[in-house]
Amino acid sequence: MDARTEALQDAGVDPRLDRDASNCSIARTLEVVGEKWTILILREVWYGSSRFNEFERVLGCPRNLLAARLRMLVKEGILTTETYKEPGSRSRPKYVITPKGMDLVPAVMGLLQWGDRYRADPEGPAMLPRHRGCGAHVDAQVRCDRGHAVQPEDIESIPGPAFRLRGPNKDVGRDGE
């Protein structure tokens, strides 16, 4: 246990229950990617789609929702646009994943893995992730900074630098106090 958690517990505070839950990276992330169509657009980008008409064709998403989700992904820096022009047509944008978007791959792979285990068609998964380099199956794994595979029961969450309490004990356990 770290010193900050110990100070909180010594003051009778349970960091899991007395924290300001509104200050949460998961909640803020879901504001950006927590909607079905957004995740499905990202899936299609990883499968190779890059044009509005390709997303529309594969997803069947209403055009207005698709346009709004693509704009939001560009605004958030998850996708960027590049212009392309087919002969005889006007210039149009194609959508390209950014490094920030690539950082979402493990999360989406985790959703795929869970879905393949618990929600797949009775015949099995529709698509199988494979490593292009060797052909082996790809799965999402949780590892610590030292490279150890970590099981969910072996993960502990401790107060981080932006940890805040809710209510009257807000200053307990803050650095320098």
C-alpha positions in Angstrom: 0.0 0.0 0.0 1.3 3.5 -0.8 1.6 6.3 1.7 -1.3 8.3 0.3 -3.7 5.4 0.5 -2.5 4.7 4.0 -3.1 8.3 5.1 -6.6 8.2 3.6 -7.4 4.9 5.4 -5.9 6.3 8.7 -8.3 9.2 8.4 -11.2 6.7 8.1 -11.6 7.3 4.3 -12.1 4.4 1.9 -10.6 5.6 -1.5 -12.9 3.2 -3.4 -16.1 4.6 -1.9 -15.4 8.2 -0.9 -13.7 9.3 -4.1 -15.1 11.9 -6.4 -16.3 9.5 -9.1 -17.0 12.3 -11.6 -13.2 12.7 -12.0 -12.9 9.5 -14.1 -10.9 8.7 -17.2 -13.3 5.9 -18.1 -16.3 8.2 -18.0 -14.5 10.9 -20.1 -13.4 8.2 -22.6 -17.0 6.9 -22.9 -18.1 10.5 -23.8 -16.0 10.1 -26.9 -16.1 6.4 -27.9 -18.9 5.0 -25.8 -21.6 4.9 -28.5 -22.2 1.9 -30.6 -21.7 3.5 -34.0 -18.4 5.1 -32.9 -16.9 1.7 -32.0 -18.2 0.1 -35.2 -16.7 2.9 -37.3 -13.3 2.2 -35.6 -13.7 -1.5 -36.2 -14.3 -0.8 -39.9 -11.2 1.5 -40.1 -9.1 -1.4 -38.7 -10.7 -3.7 -41.3 -9.7 -1.3 -44.1 -12.6 1.1 -44.7 -11.7 4.7 -45.1 -14.5 6.3 -47.1 -18.0 7.5 -46.1 -19.7 5.3 -48.6 -17.8 2.3 -47.4 -18.9 2.9 -43.8 -22.4 3.5 -44.8 -22.5 0.4 -46.9 -21.0 -1.9 -44.3 -22.6 -0.4 -41.2 -26.1 0.6 -42.4 -25.8 3.5 -40.0 -28.1 6.5 -40.8 -26.2 9.1 -42.8 -26.7 11.9 -40.3 -25.4 9.8 -37.4 -22.5 8.5 -39.5 -21.5 12.0 -40.5 -21.7 13.3 -36.9 -19.6 10.4 -35.5 -17.0 10.8 -38.2 -16.8 14.6 -37.5 -16.4 13.9 -33.7 -13.7 11.3 -34.3 -11.8 13.8 -36.4 -12.4 16.6 -33.9 -11.1 14.4 -31.1 -7.9 13.5 -33.1 -8.8 9.8 -33.4 -9.2 10.0 -37.2 -7.9 12.5 -39.6 -9.0 13.2 -43.2 -7.1 13.1 -46.4 -8.5 14.2 -49.8 -9.0 11.7 -52.6 -10.5 12.1 -56.0 -11.8 9.3 -58.3 -11.7 10.1 -62.0 -14.8 12.1 -63.0 -15.8 12.8 -59.4 -15.3 15.6 -57.0 -12.7 15.5 -54.2 -13.9 13.8 -51.1 -12.4 13.0 -47.7 -11.1 9.6 -46.6 -10.6 8.8 -43.0 -7.3 7.7 -41.7 -6.5 6.5 -38.2 -4.1 8.6 -36.1 -1.7 7.4 -33.4 -4.3 8.5 -30.8 -6.8 6.2 -32.6 -4.4 3.3 -32.7 -4.1 3.6 -28.9 -7.7 2.4 -28.8 -6.9 -0.9 -30.5 -6.3 -2.8 -27.2 -9.7 -1.6 -25.9 -11.6 -2.6 -29.0 -9.7 -5.9 -29.2 -10.8 -6.5 -25.6 -14.4 -5.9 -26.6 -14.0 -8.2 -29.6 -12.5 -10.9 -27.5 -15.3 -10.7 -24.9 -17.9 -10.7 -27.6 -16.3 -13.7 -29.3 -16.5 -15.6 -26.0 -19.9 -14.6 -24.9 -21.9 -13.2 -27.8 -20.7 -14.8 -31.0 -22.9 -16.6 -33.5 -23.5 -20.3 -32.6 -21.1 -21.2 -35.5 -18.4 -19.0 -34.0 -16.9 -15.5 -34.5 -17.5 -13.7 -37.8 -13.9 -12.4 -38.1 -10.7 -13.7 -36.6 -7.8 -11.4 -35.6 -4.5 -12.8 -36.9 -0.9 -11.4 -36.7 0.1 -10.5 -40.3 3.7 -11.4 -39.6 3.2 -15.0 -38.5 -0.5 -15.9 -38.8 -1.0 -16.5 -35.1 -4.2 -15.5 -33.3 -4.2 -12.1 -31.7 -5.8 -11.4 -28.3 -5.9 -8.6 -25.8 -3.9 -9.1 -22.6 -3.3 -7.1 -19.5 0.4 -6.7 -18.5 2.2 -4.6 -15.9 5.1 -2.3 -16.8 7.5 -5.1 -16.1 5.9 -7.4 -18.7 4.0 -9.8 -16.4 0.6 -11.1 -17.5 -1.9 -9.8 -14.9 -5.2 -11.4 -14.0 -8.1 -9.2 -13.0 -8.0 -10.3 -9.4 -4.4 -9.2 -9.2 -5.1 -5.6 -10.1 -5.4 -3.0 -7.4 -6.4 0.6 -7.9 -4.8 3.2 -5.8 -5.3 7.0 -5.7 -3.5 8.7 -8.5 -2.3 12.3 -8.8 -5.7 13.7 -9.7 -7.5 11.7 -6.9 -10.2 13.8 -5.2 -12.5 13.0 -2.4 -16.2 14.0 -2.4 -17.8 15.6 0.5 -16.5 17.1 3.7 -13.1 15.2 3.9 -11.9 16.6 0.6 -8.5 17.5 1.8 -7.6 14.3 3.7 -4.6 12.6 2.3 -3.6 15.3 -0.2 0.1 15.8 -0.7 1.7 18.2 1.7 -1.0 17.9 4.3 
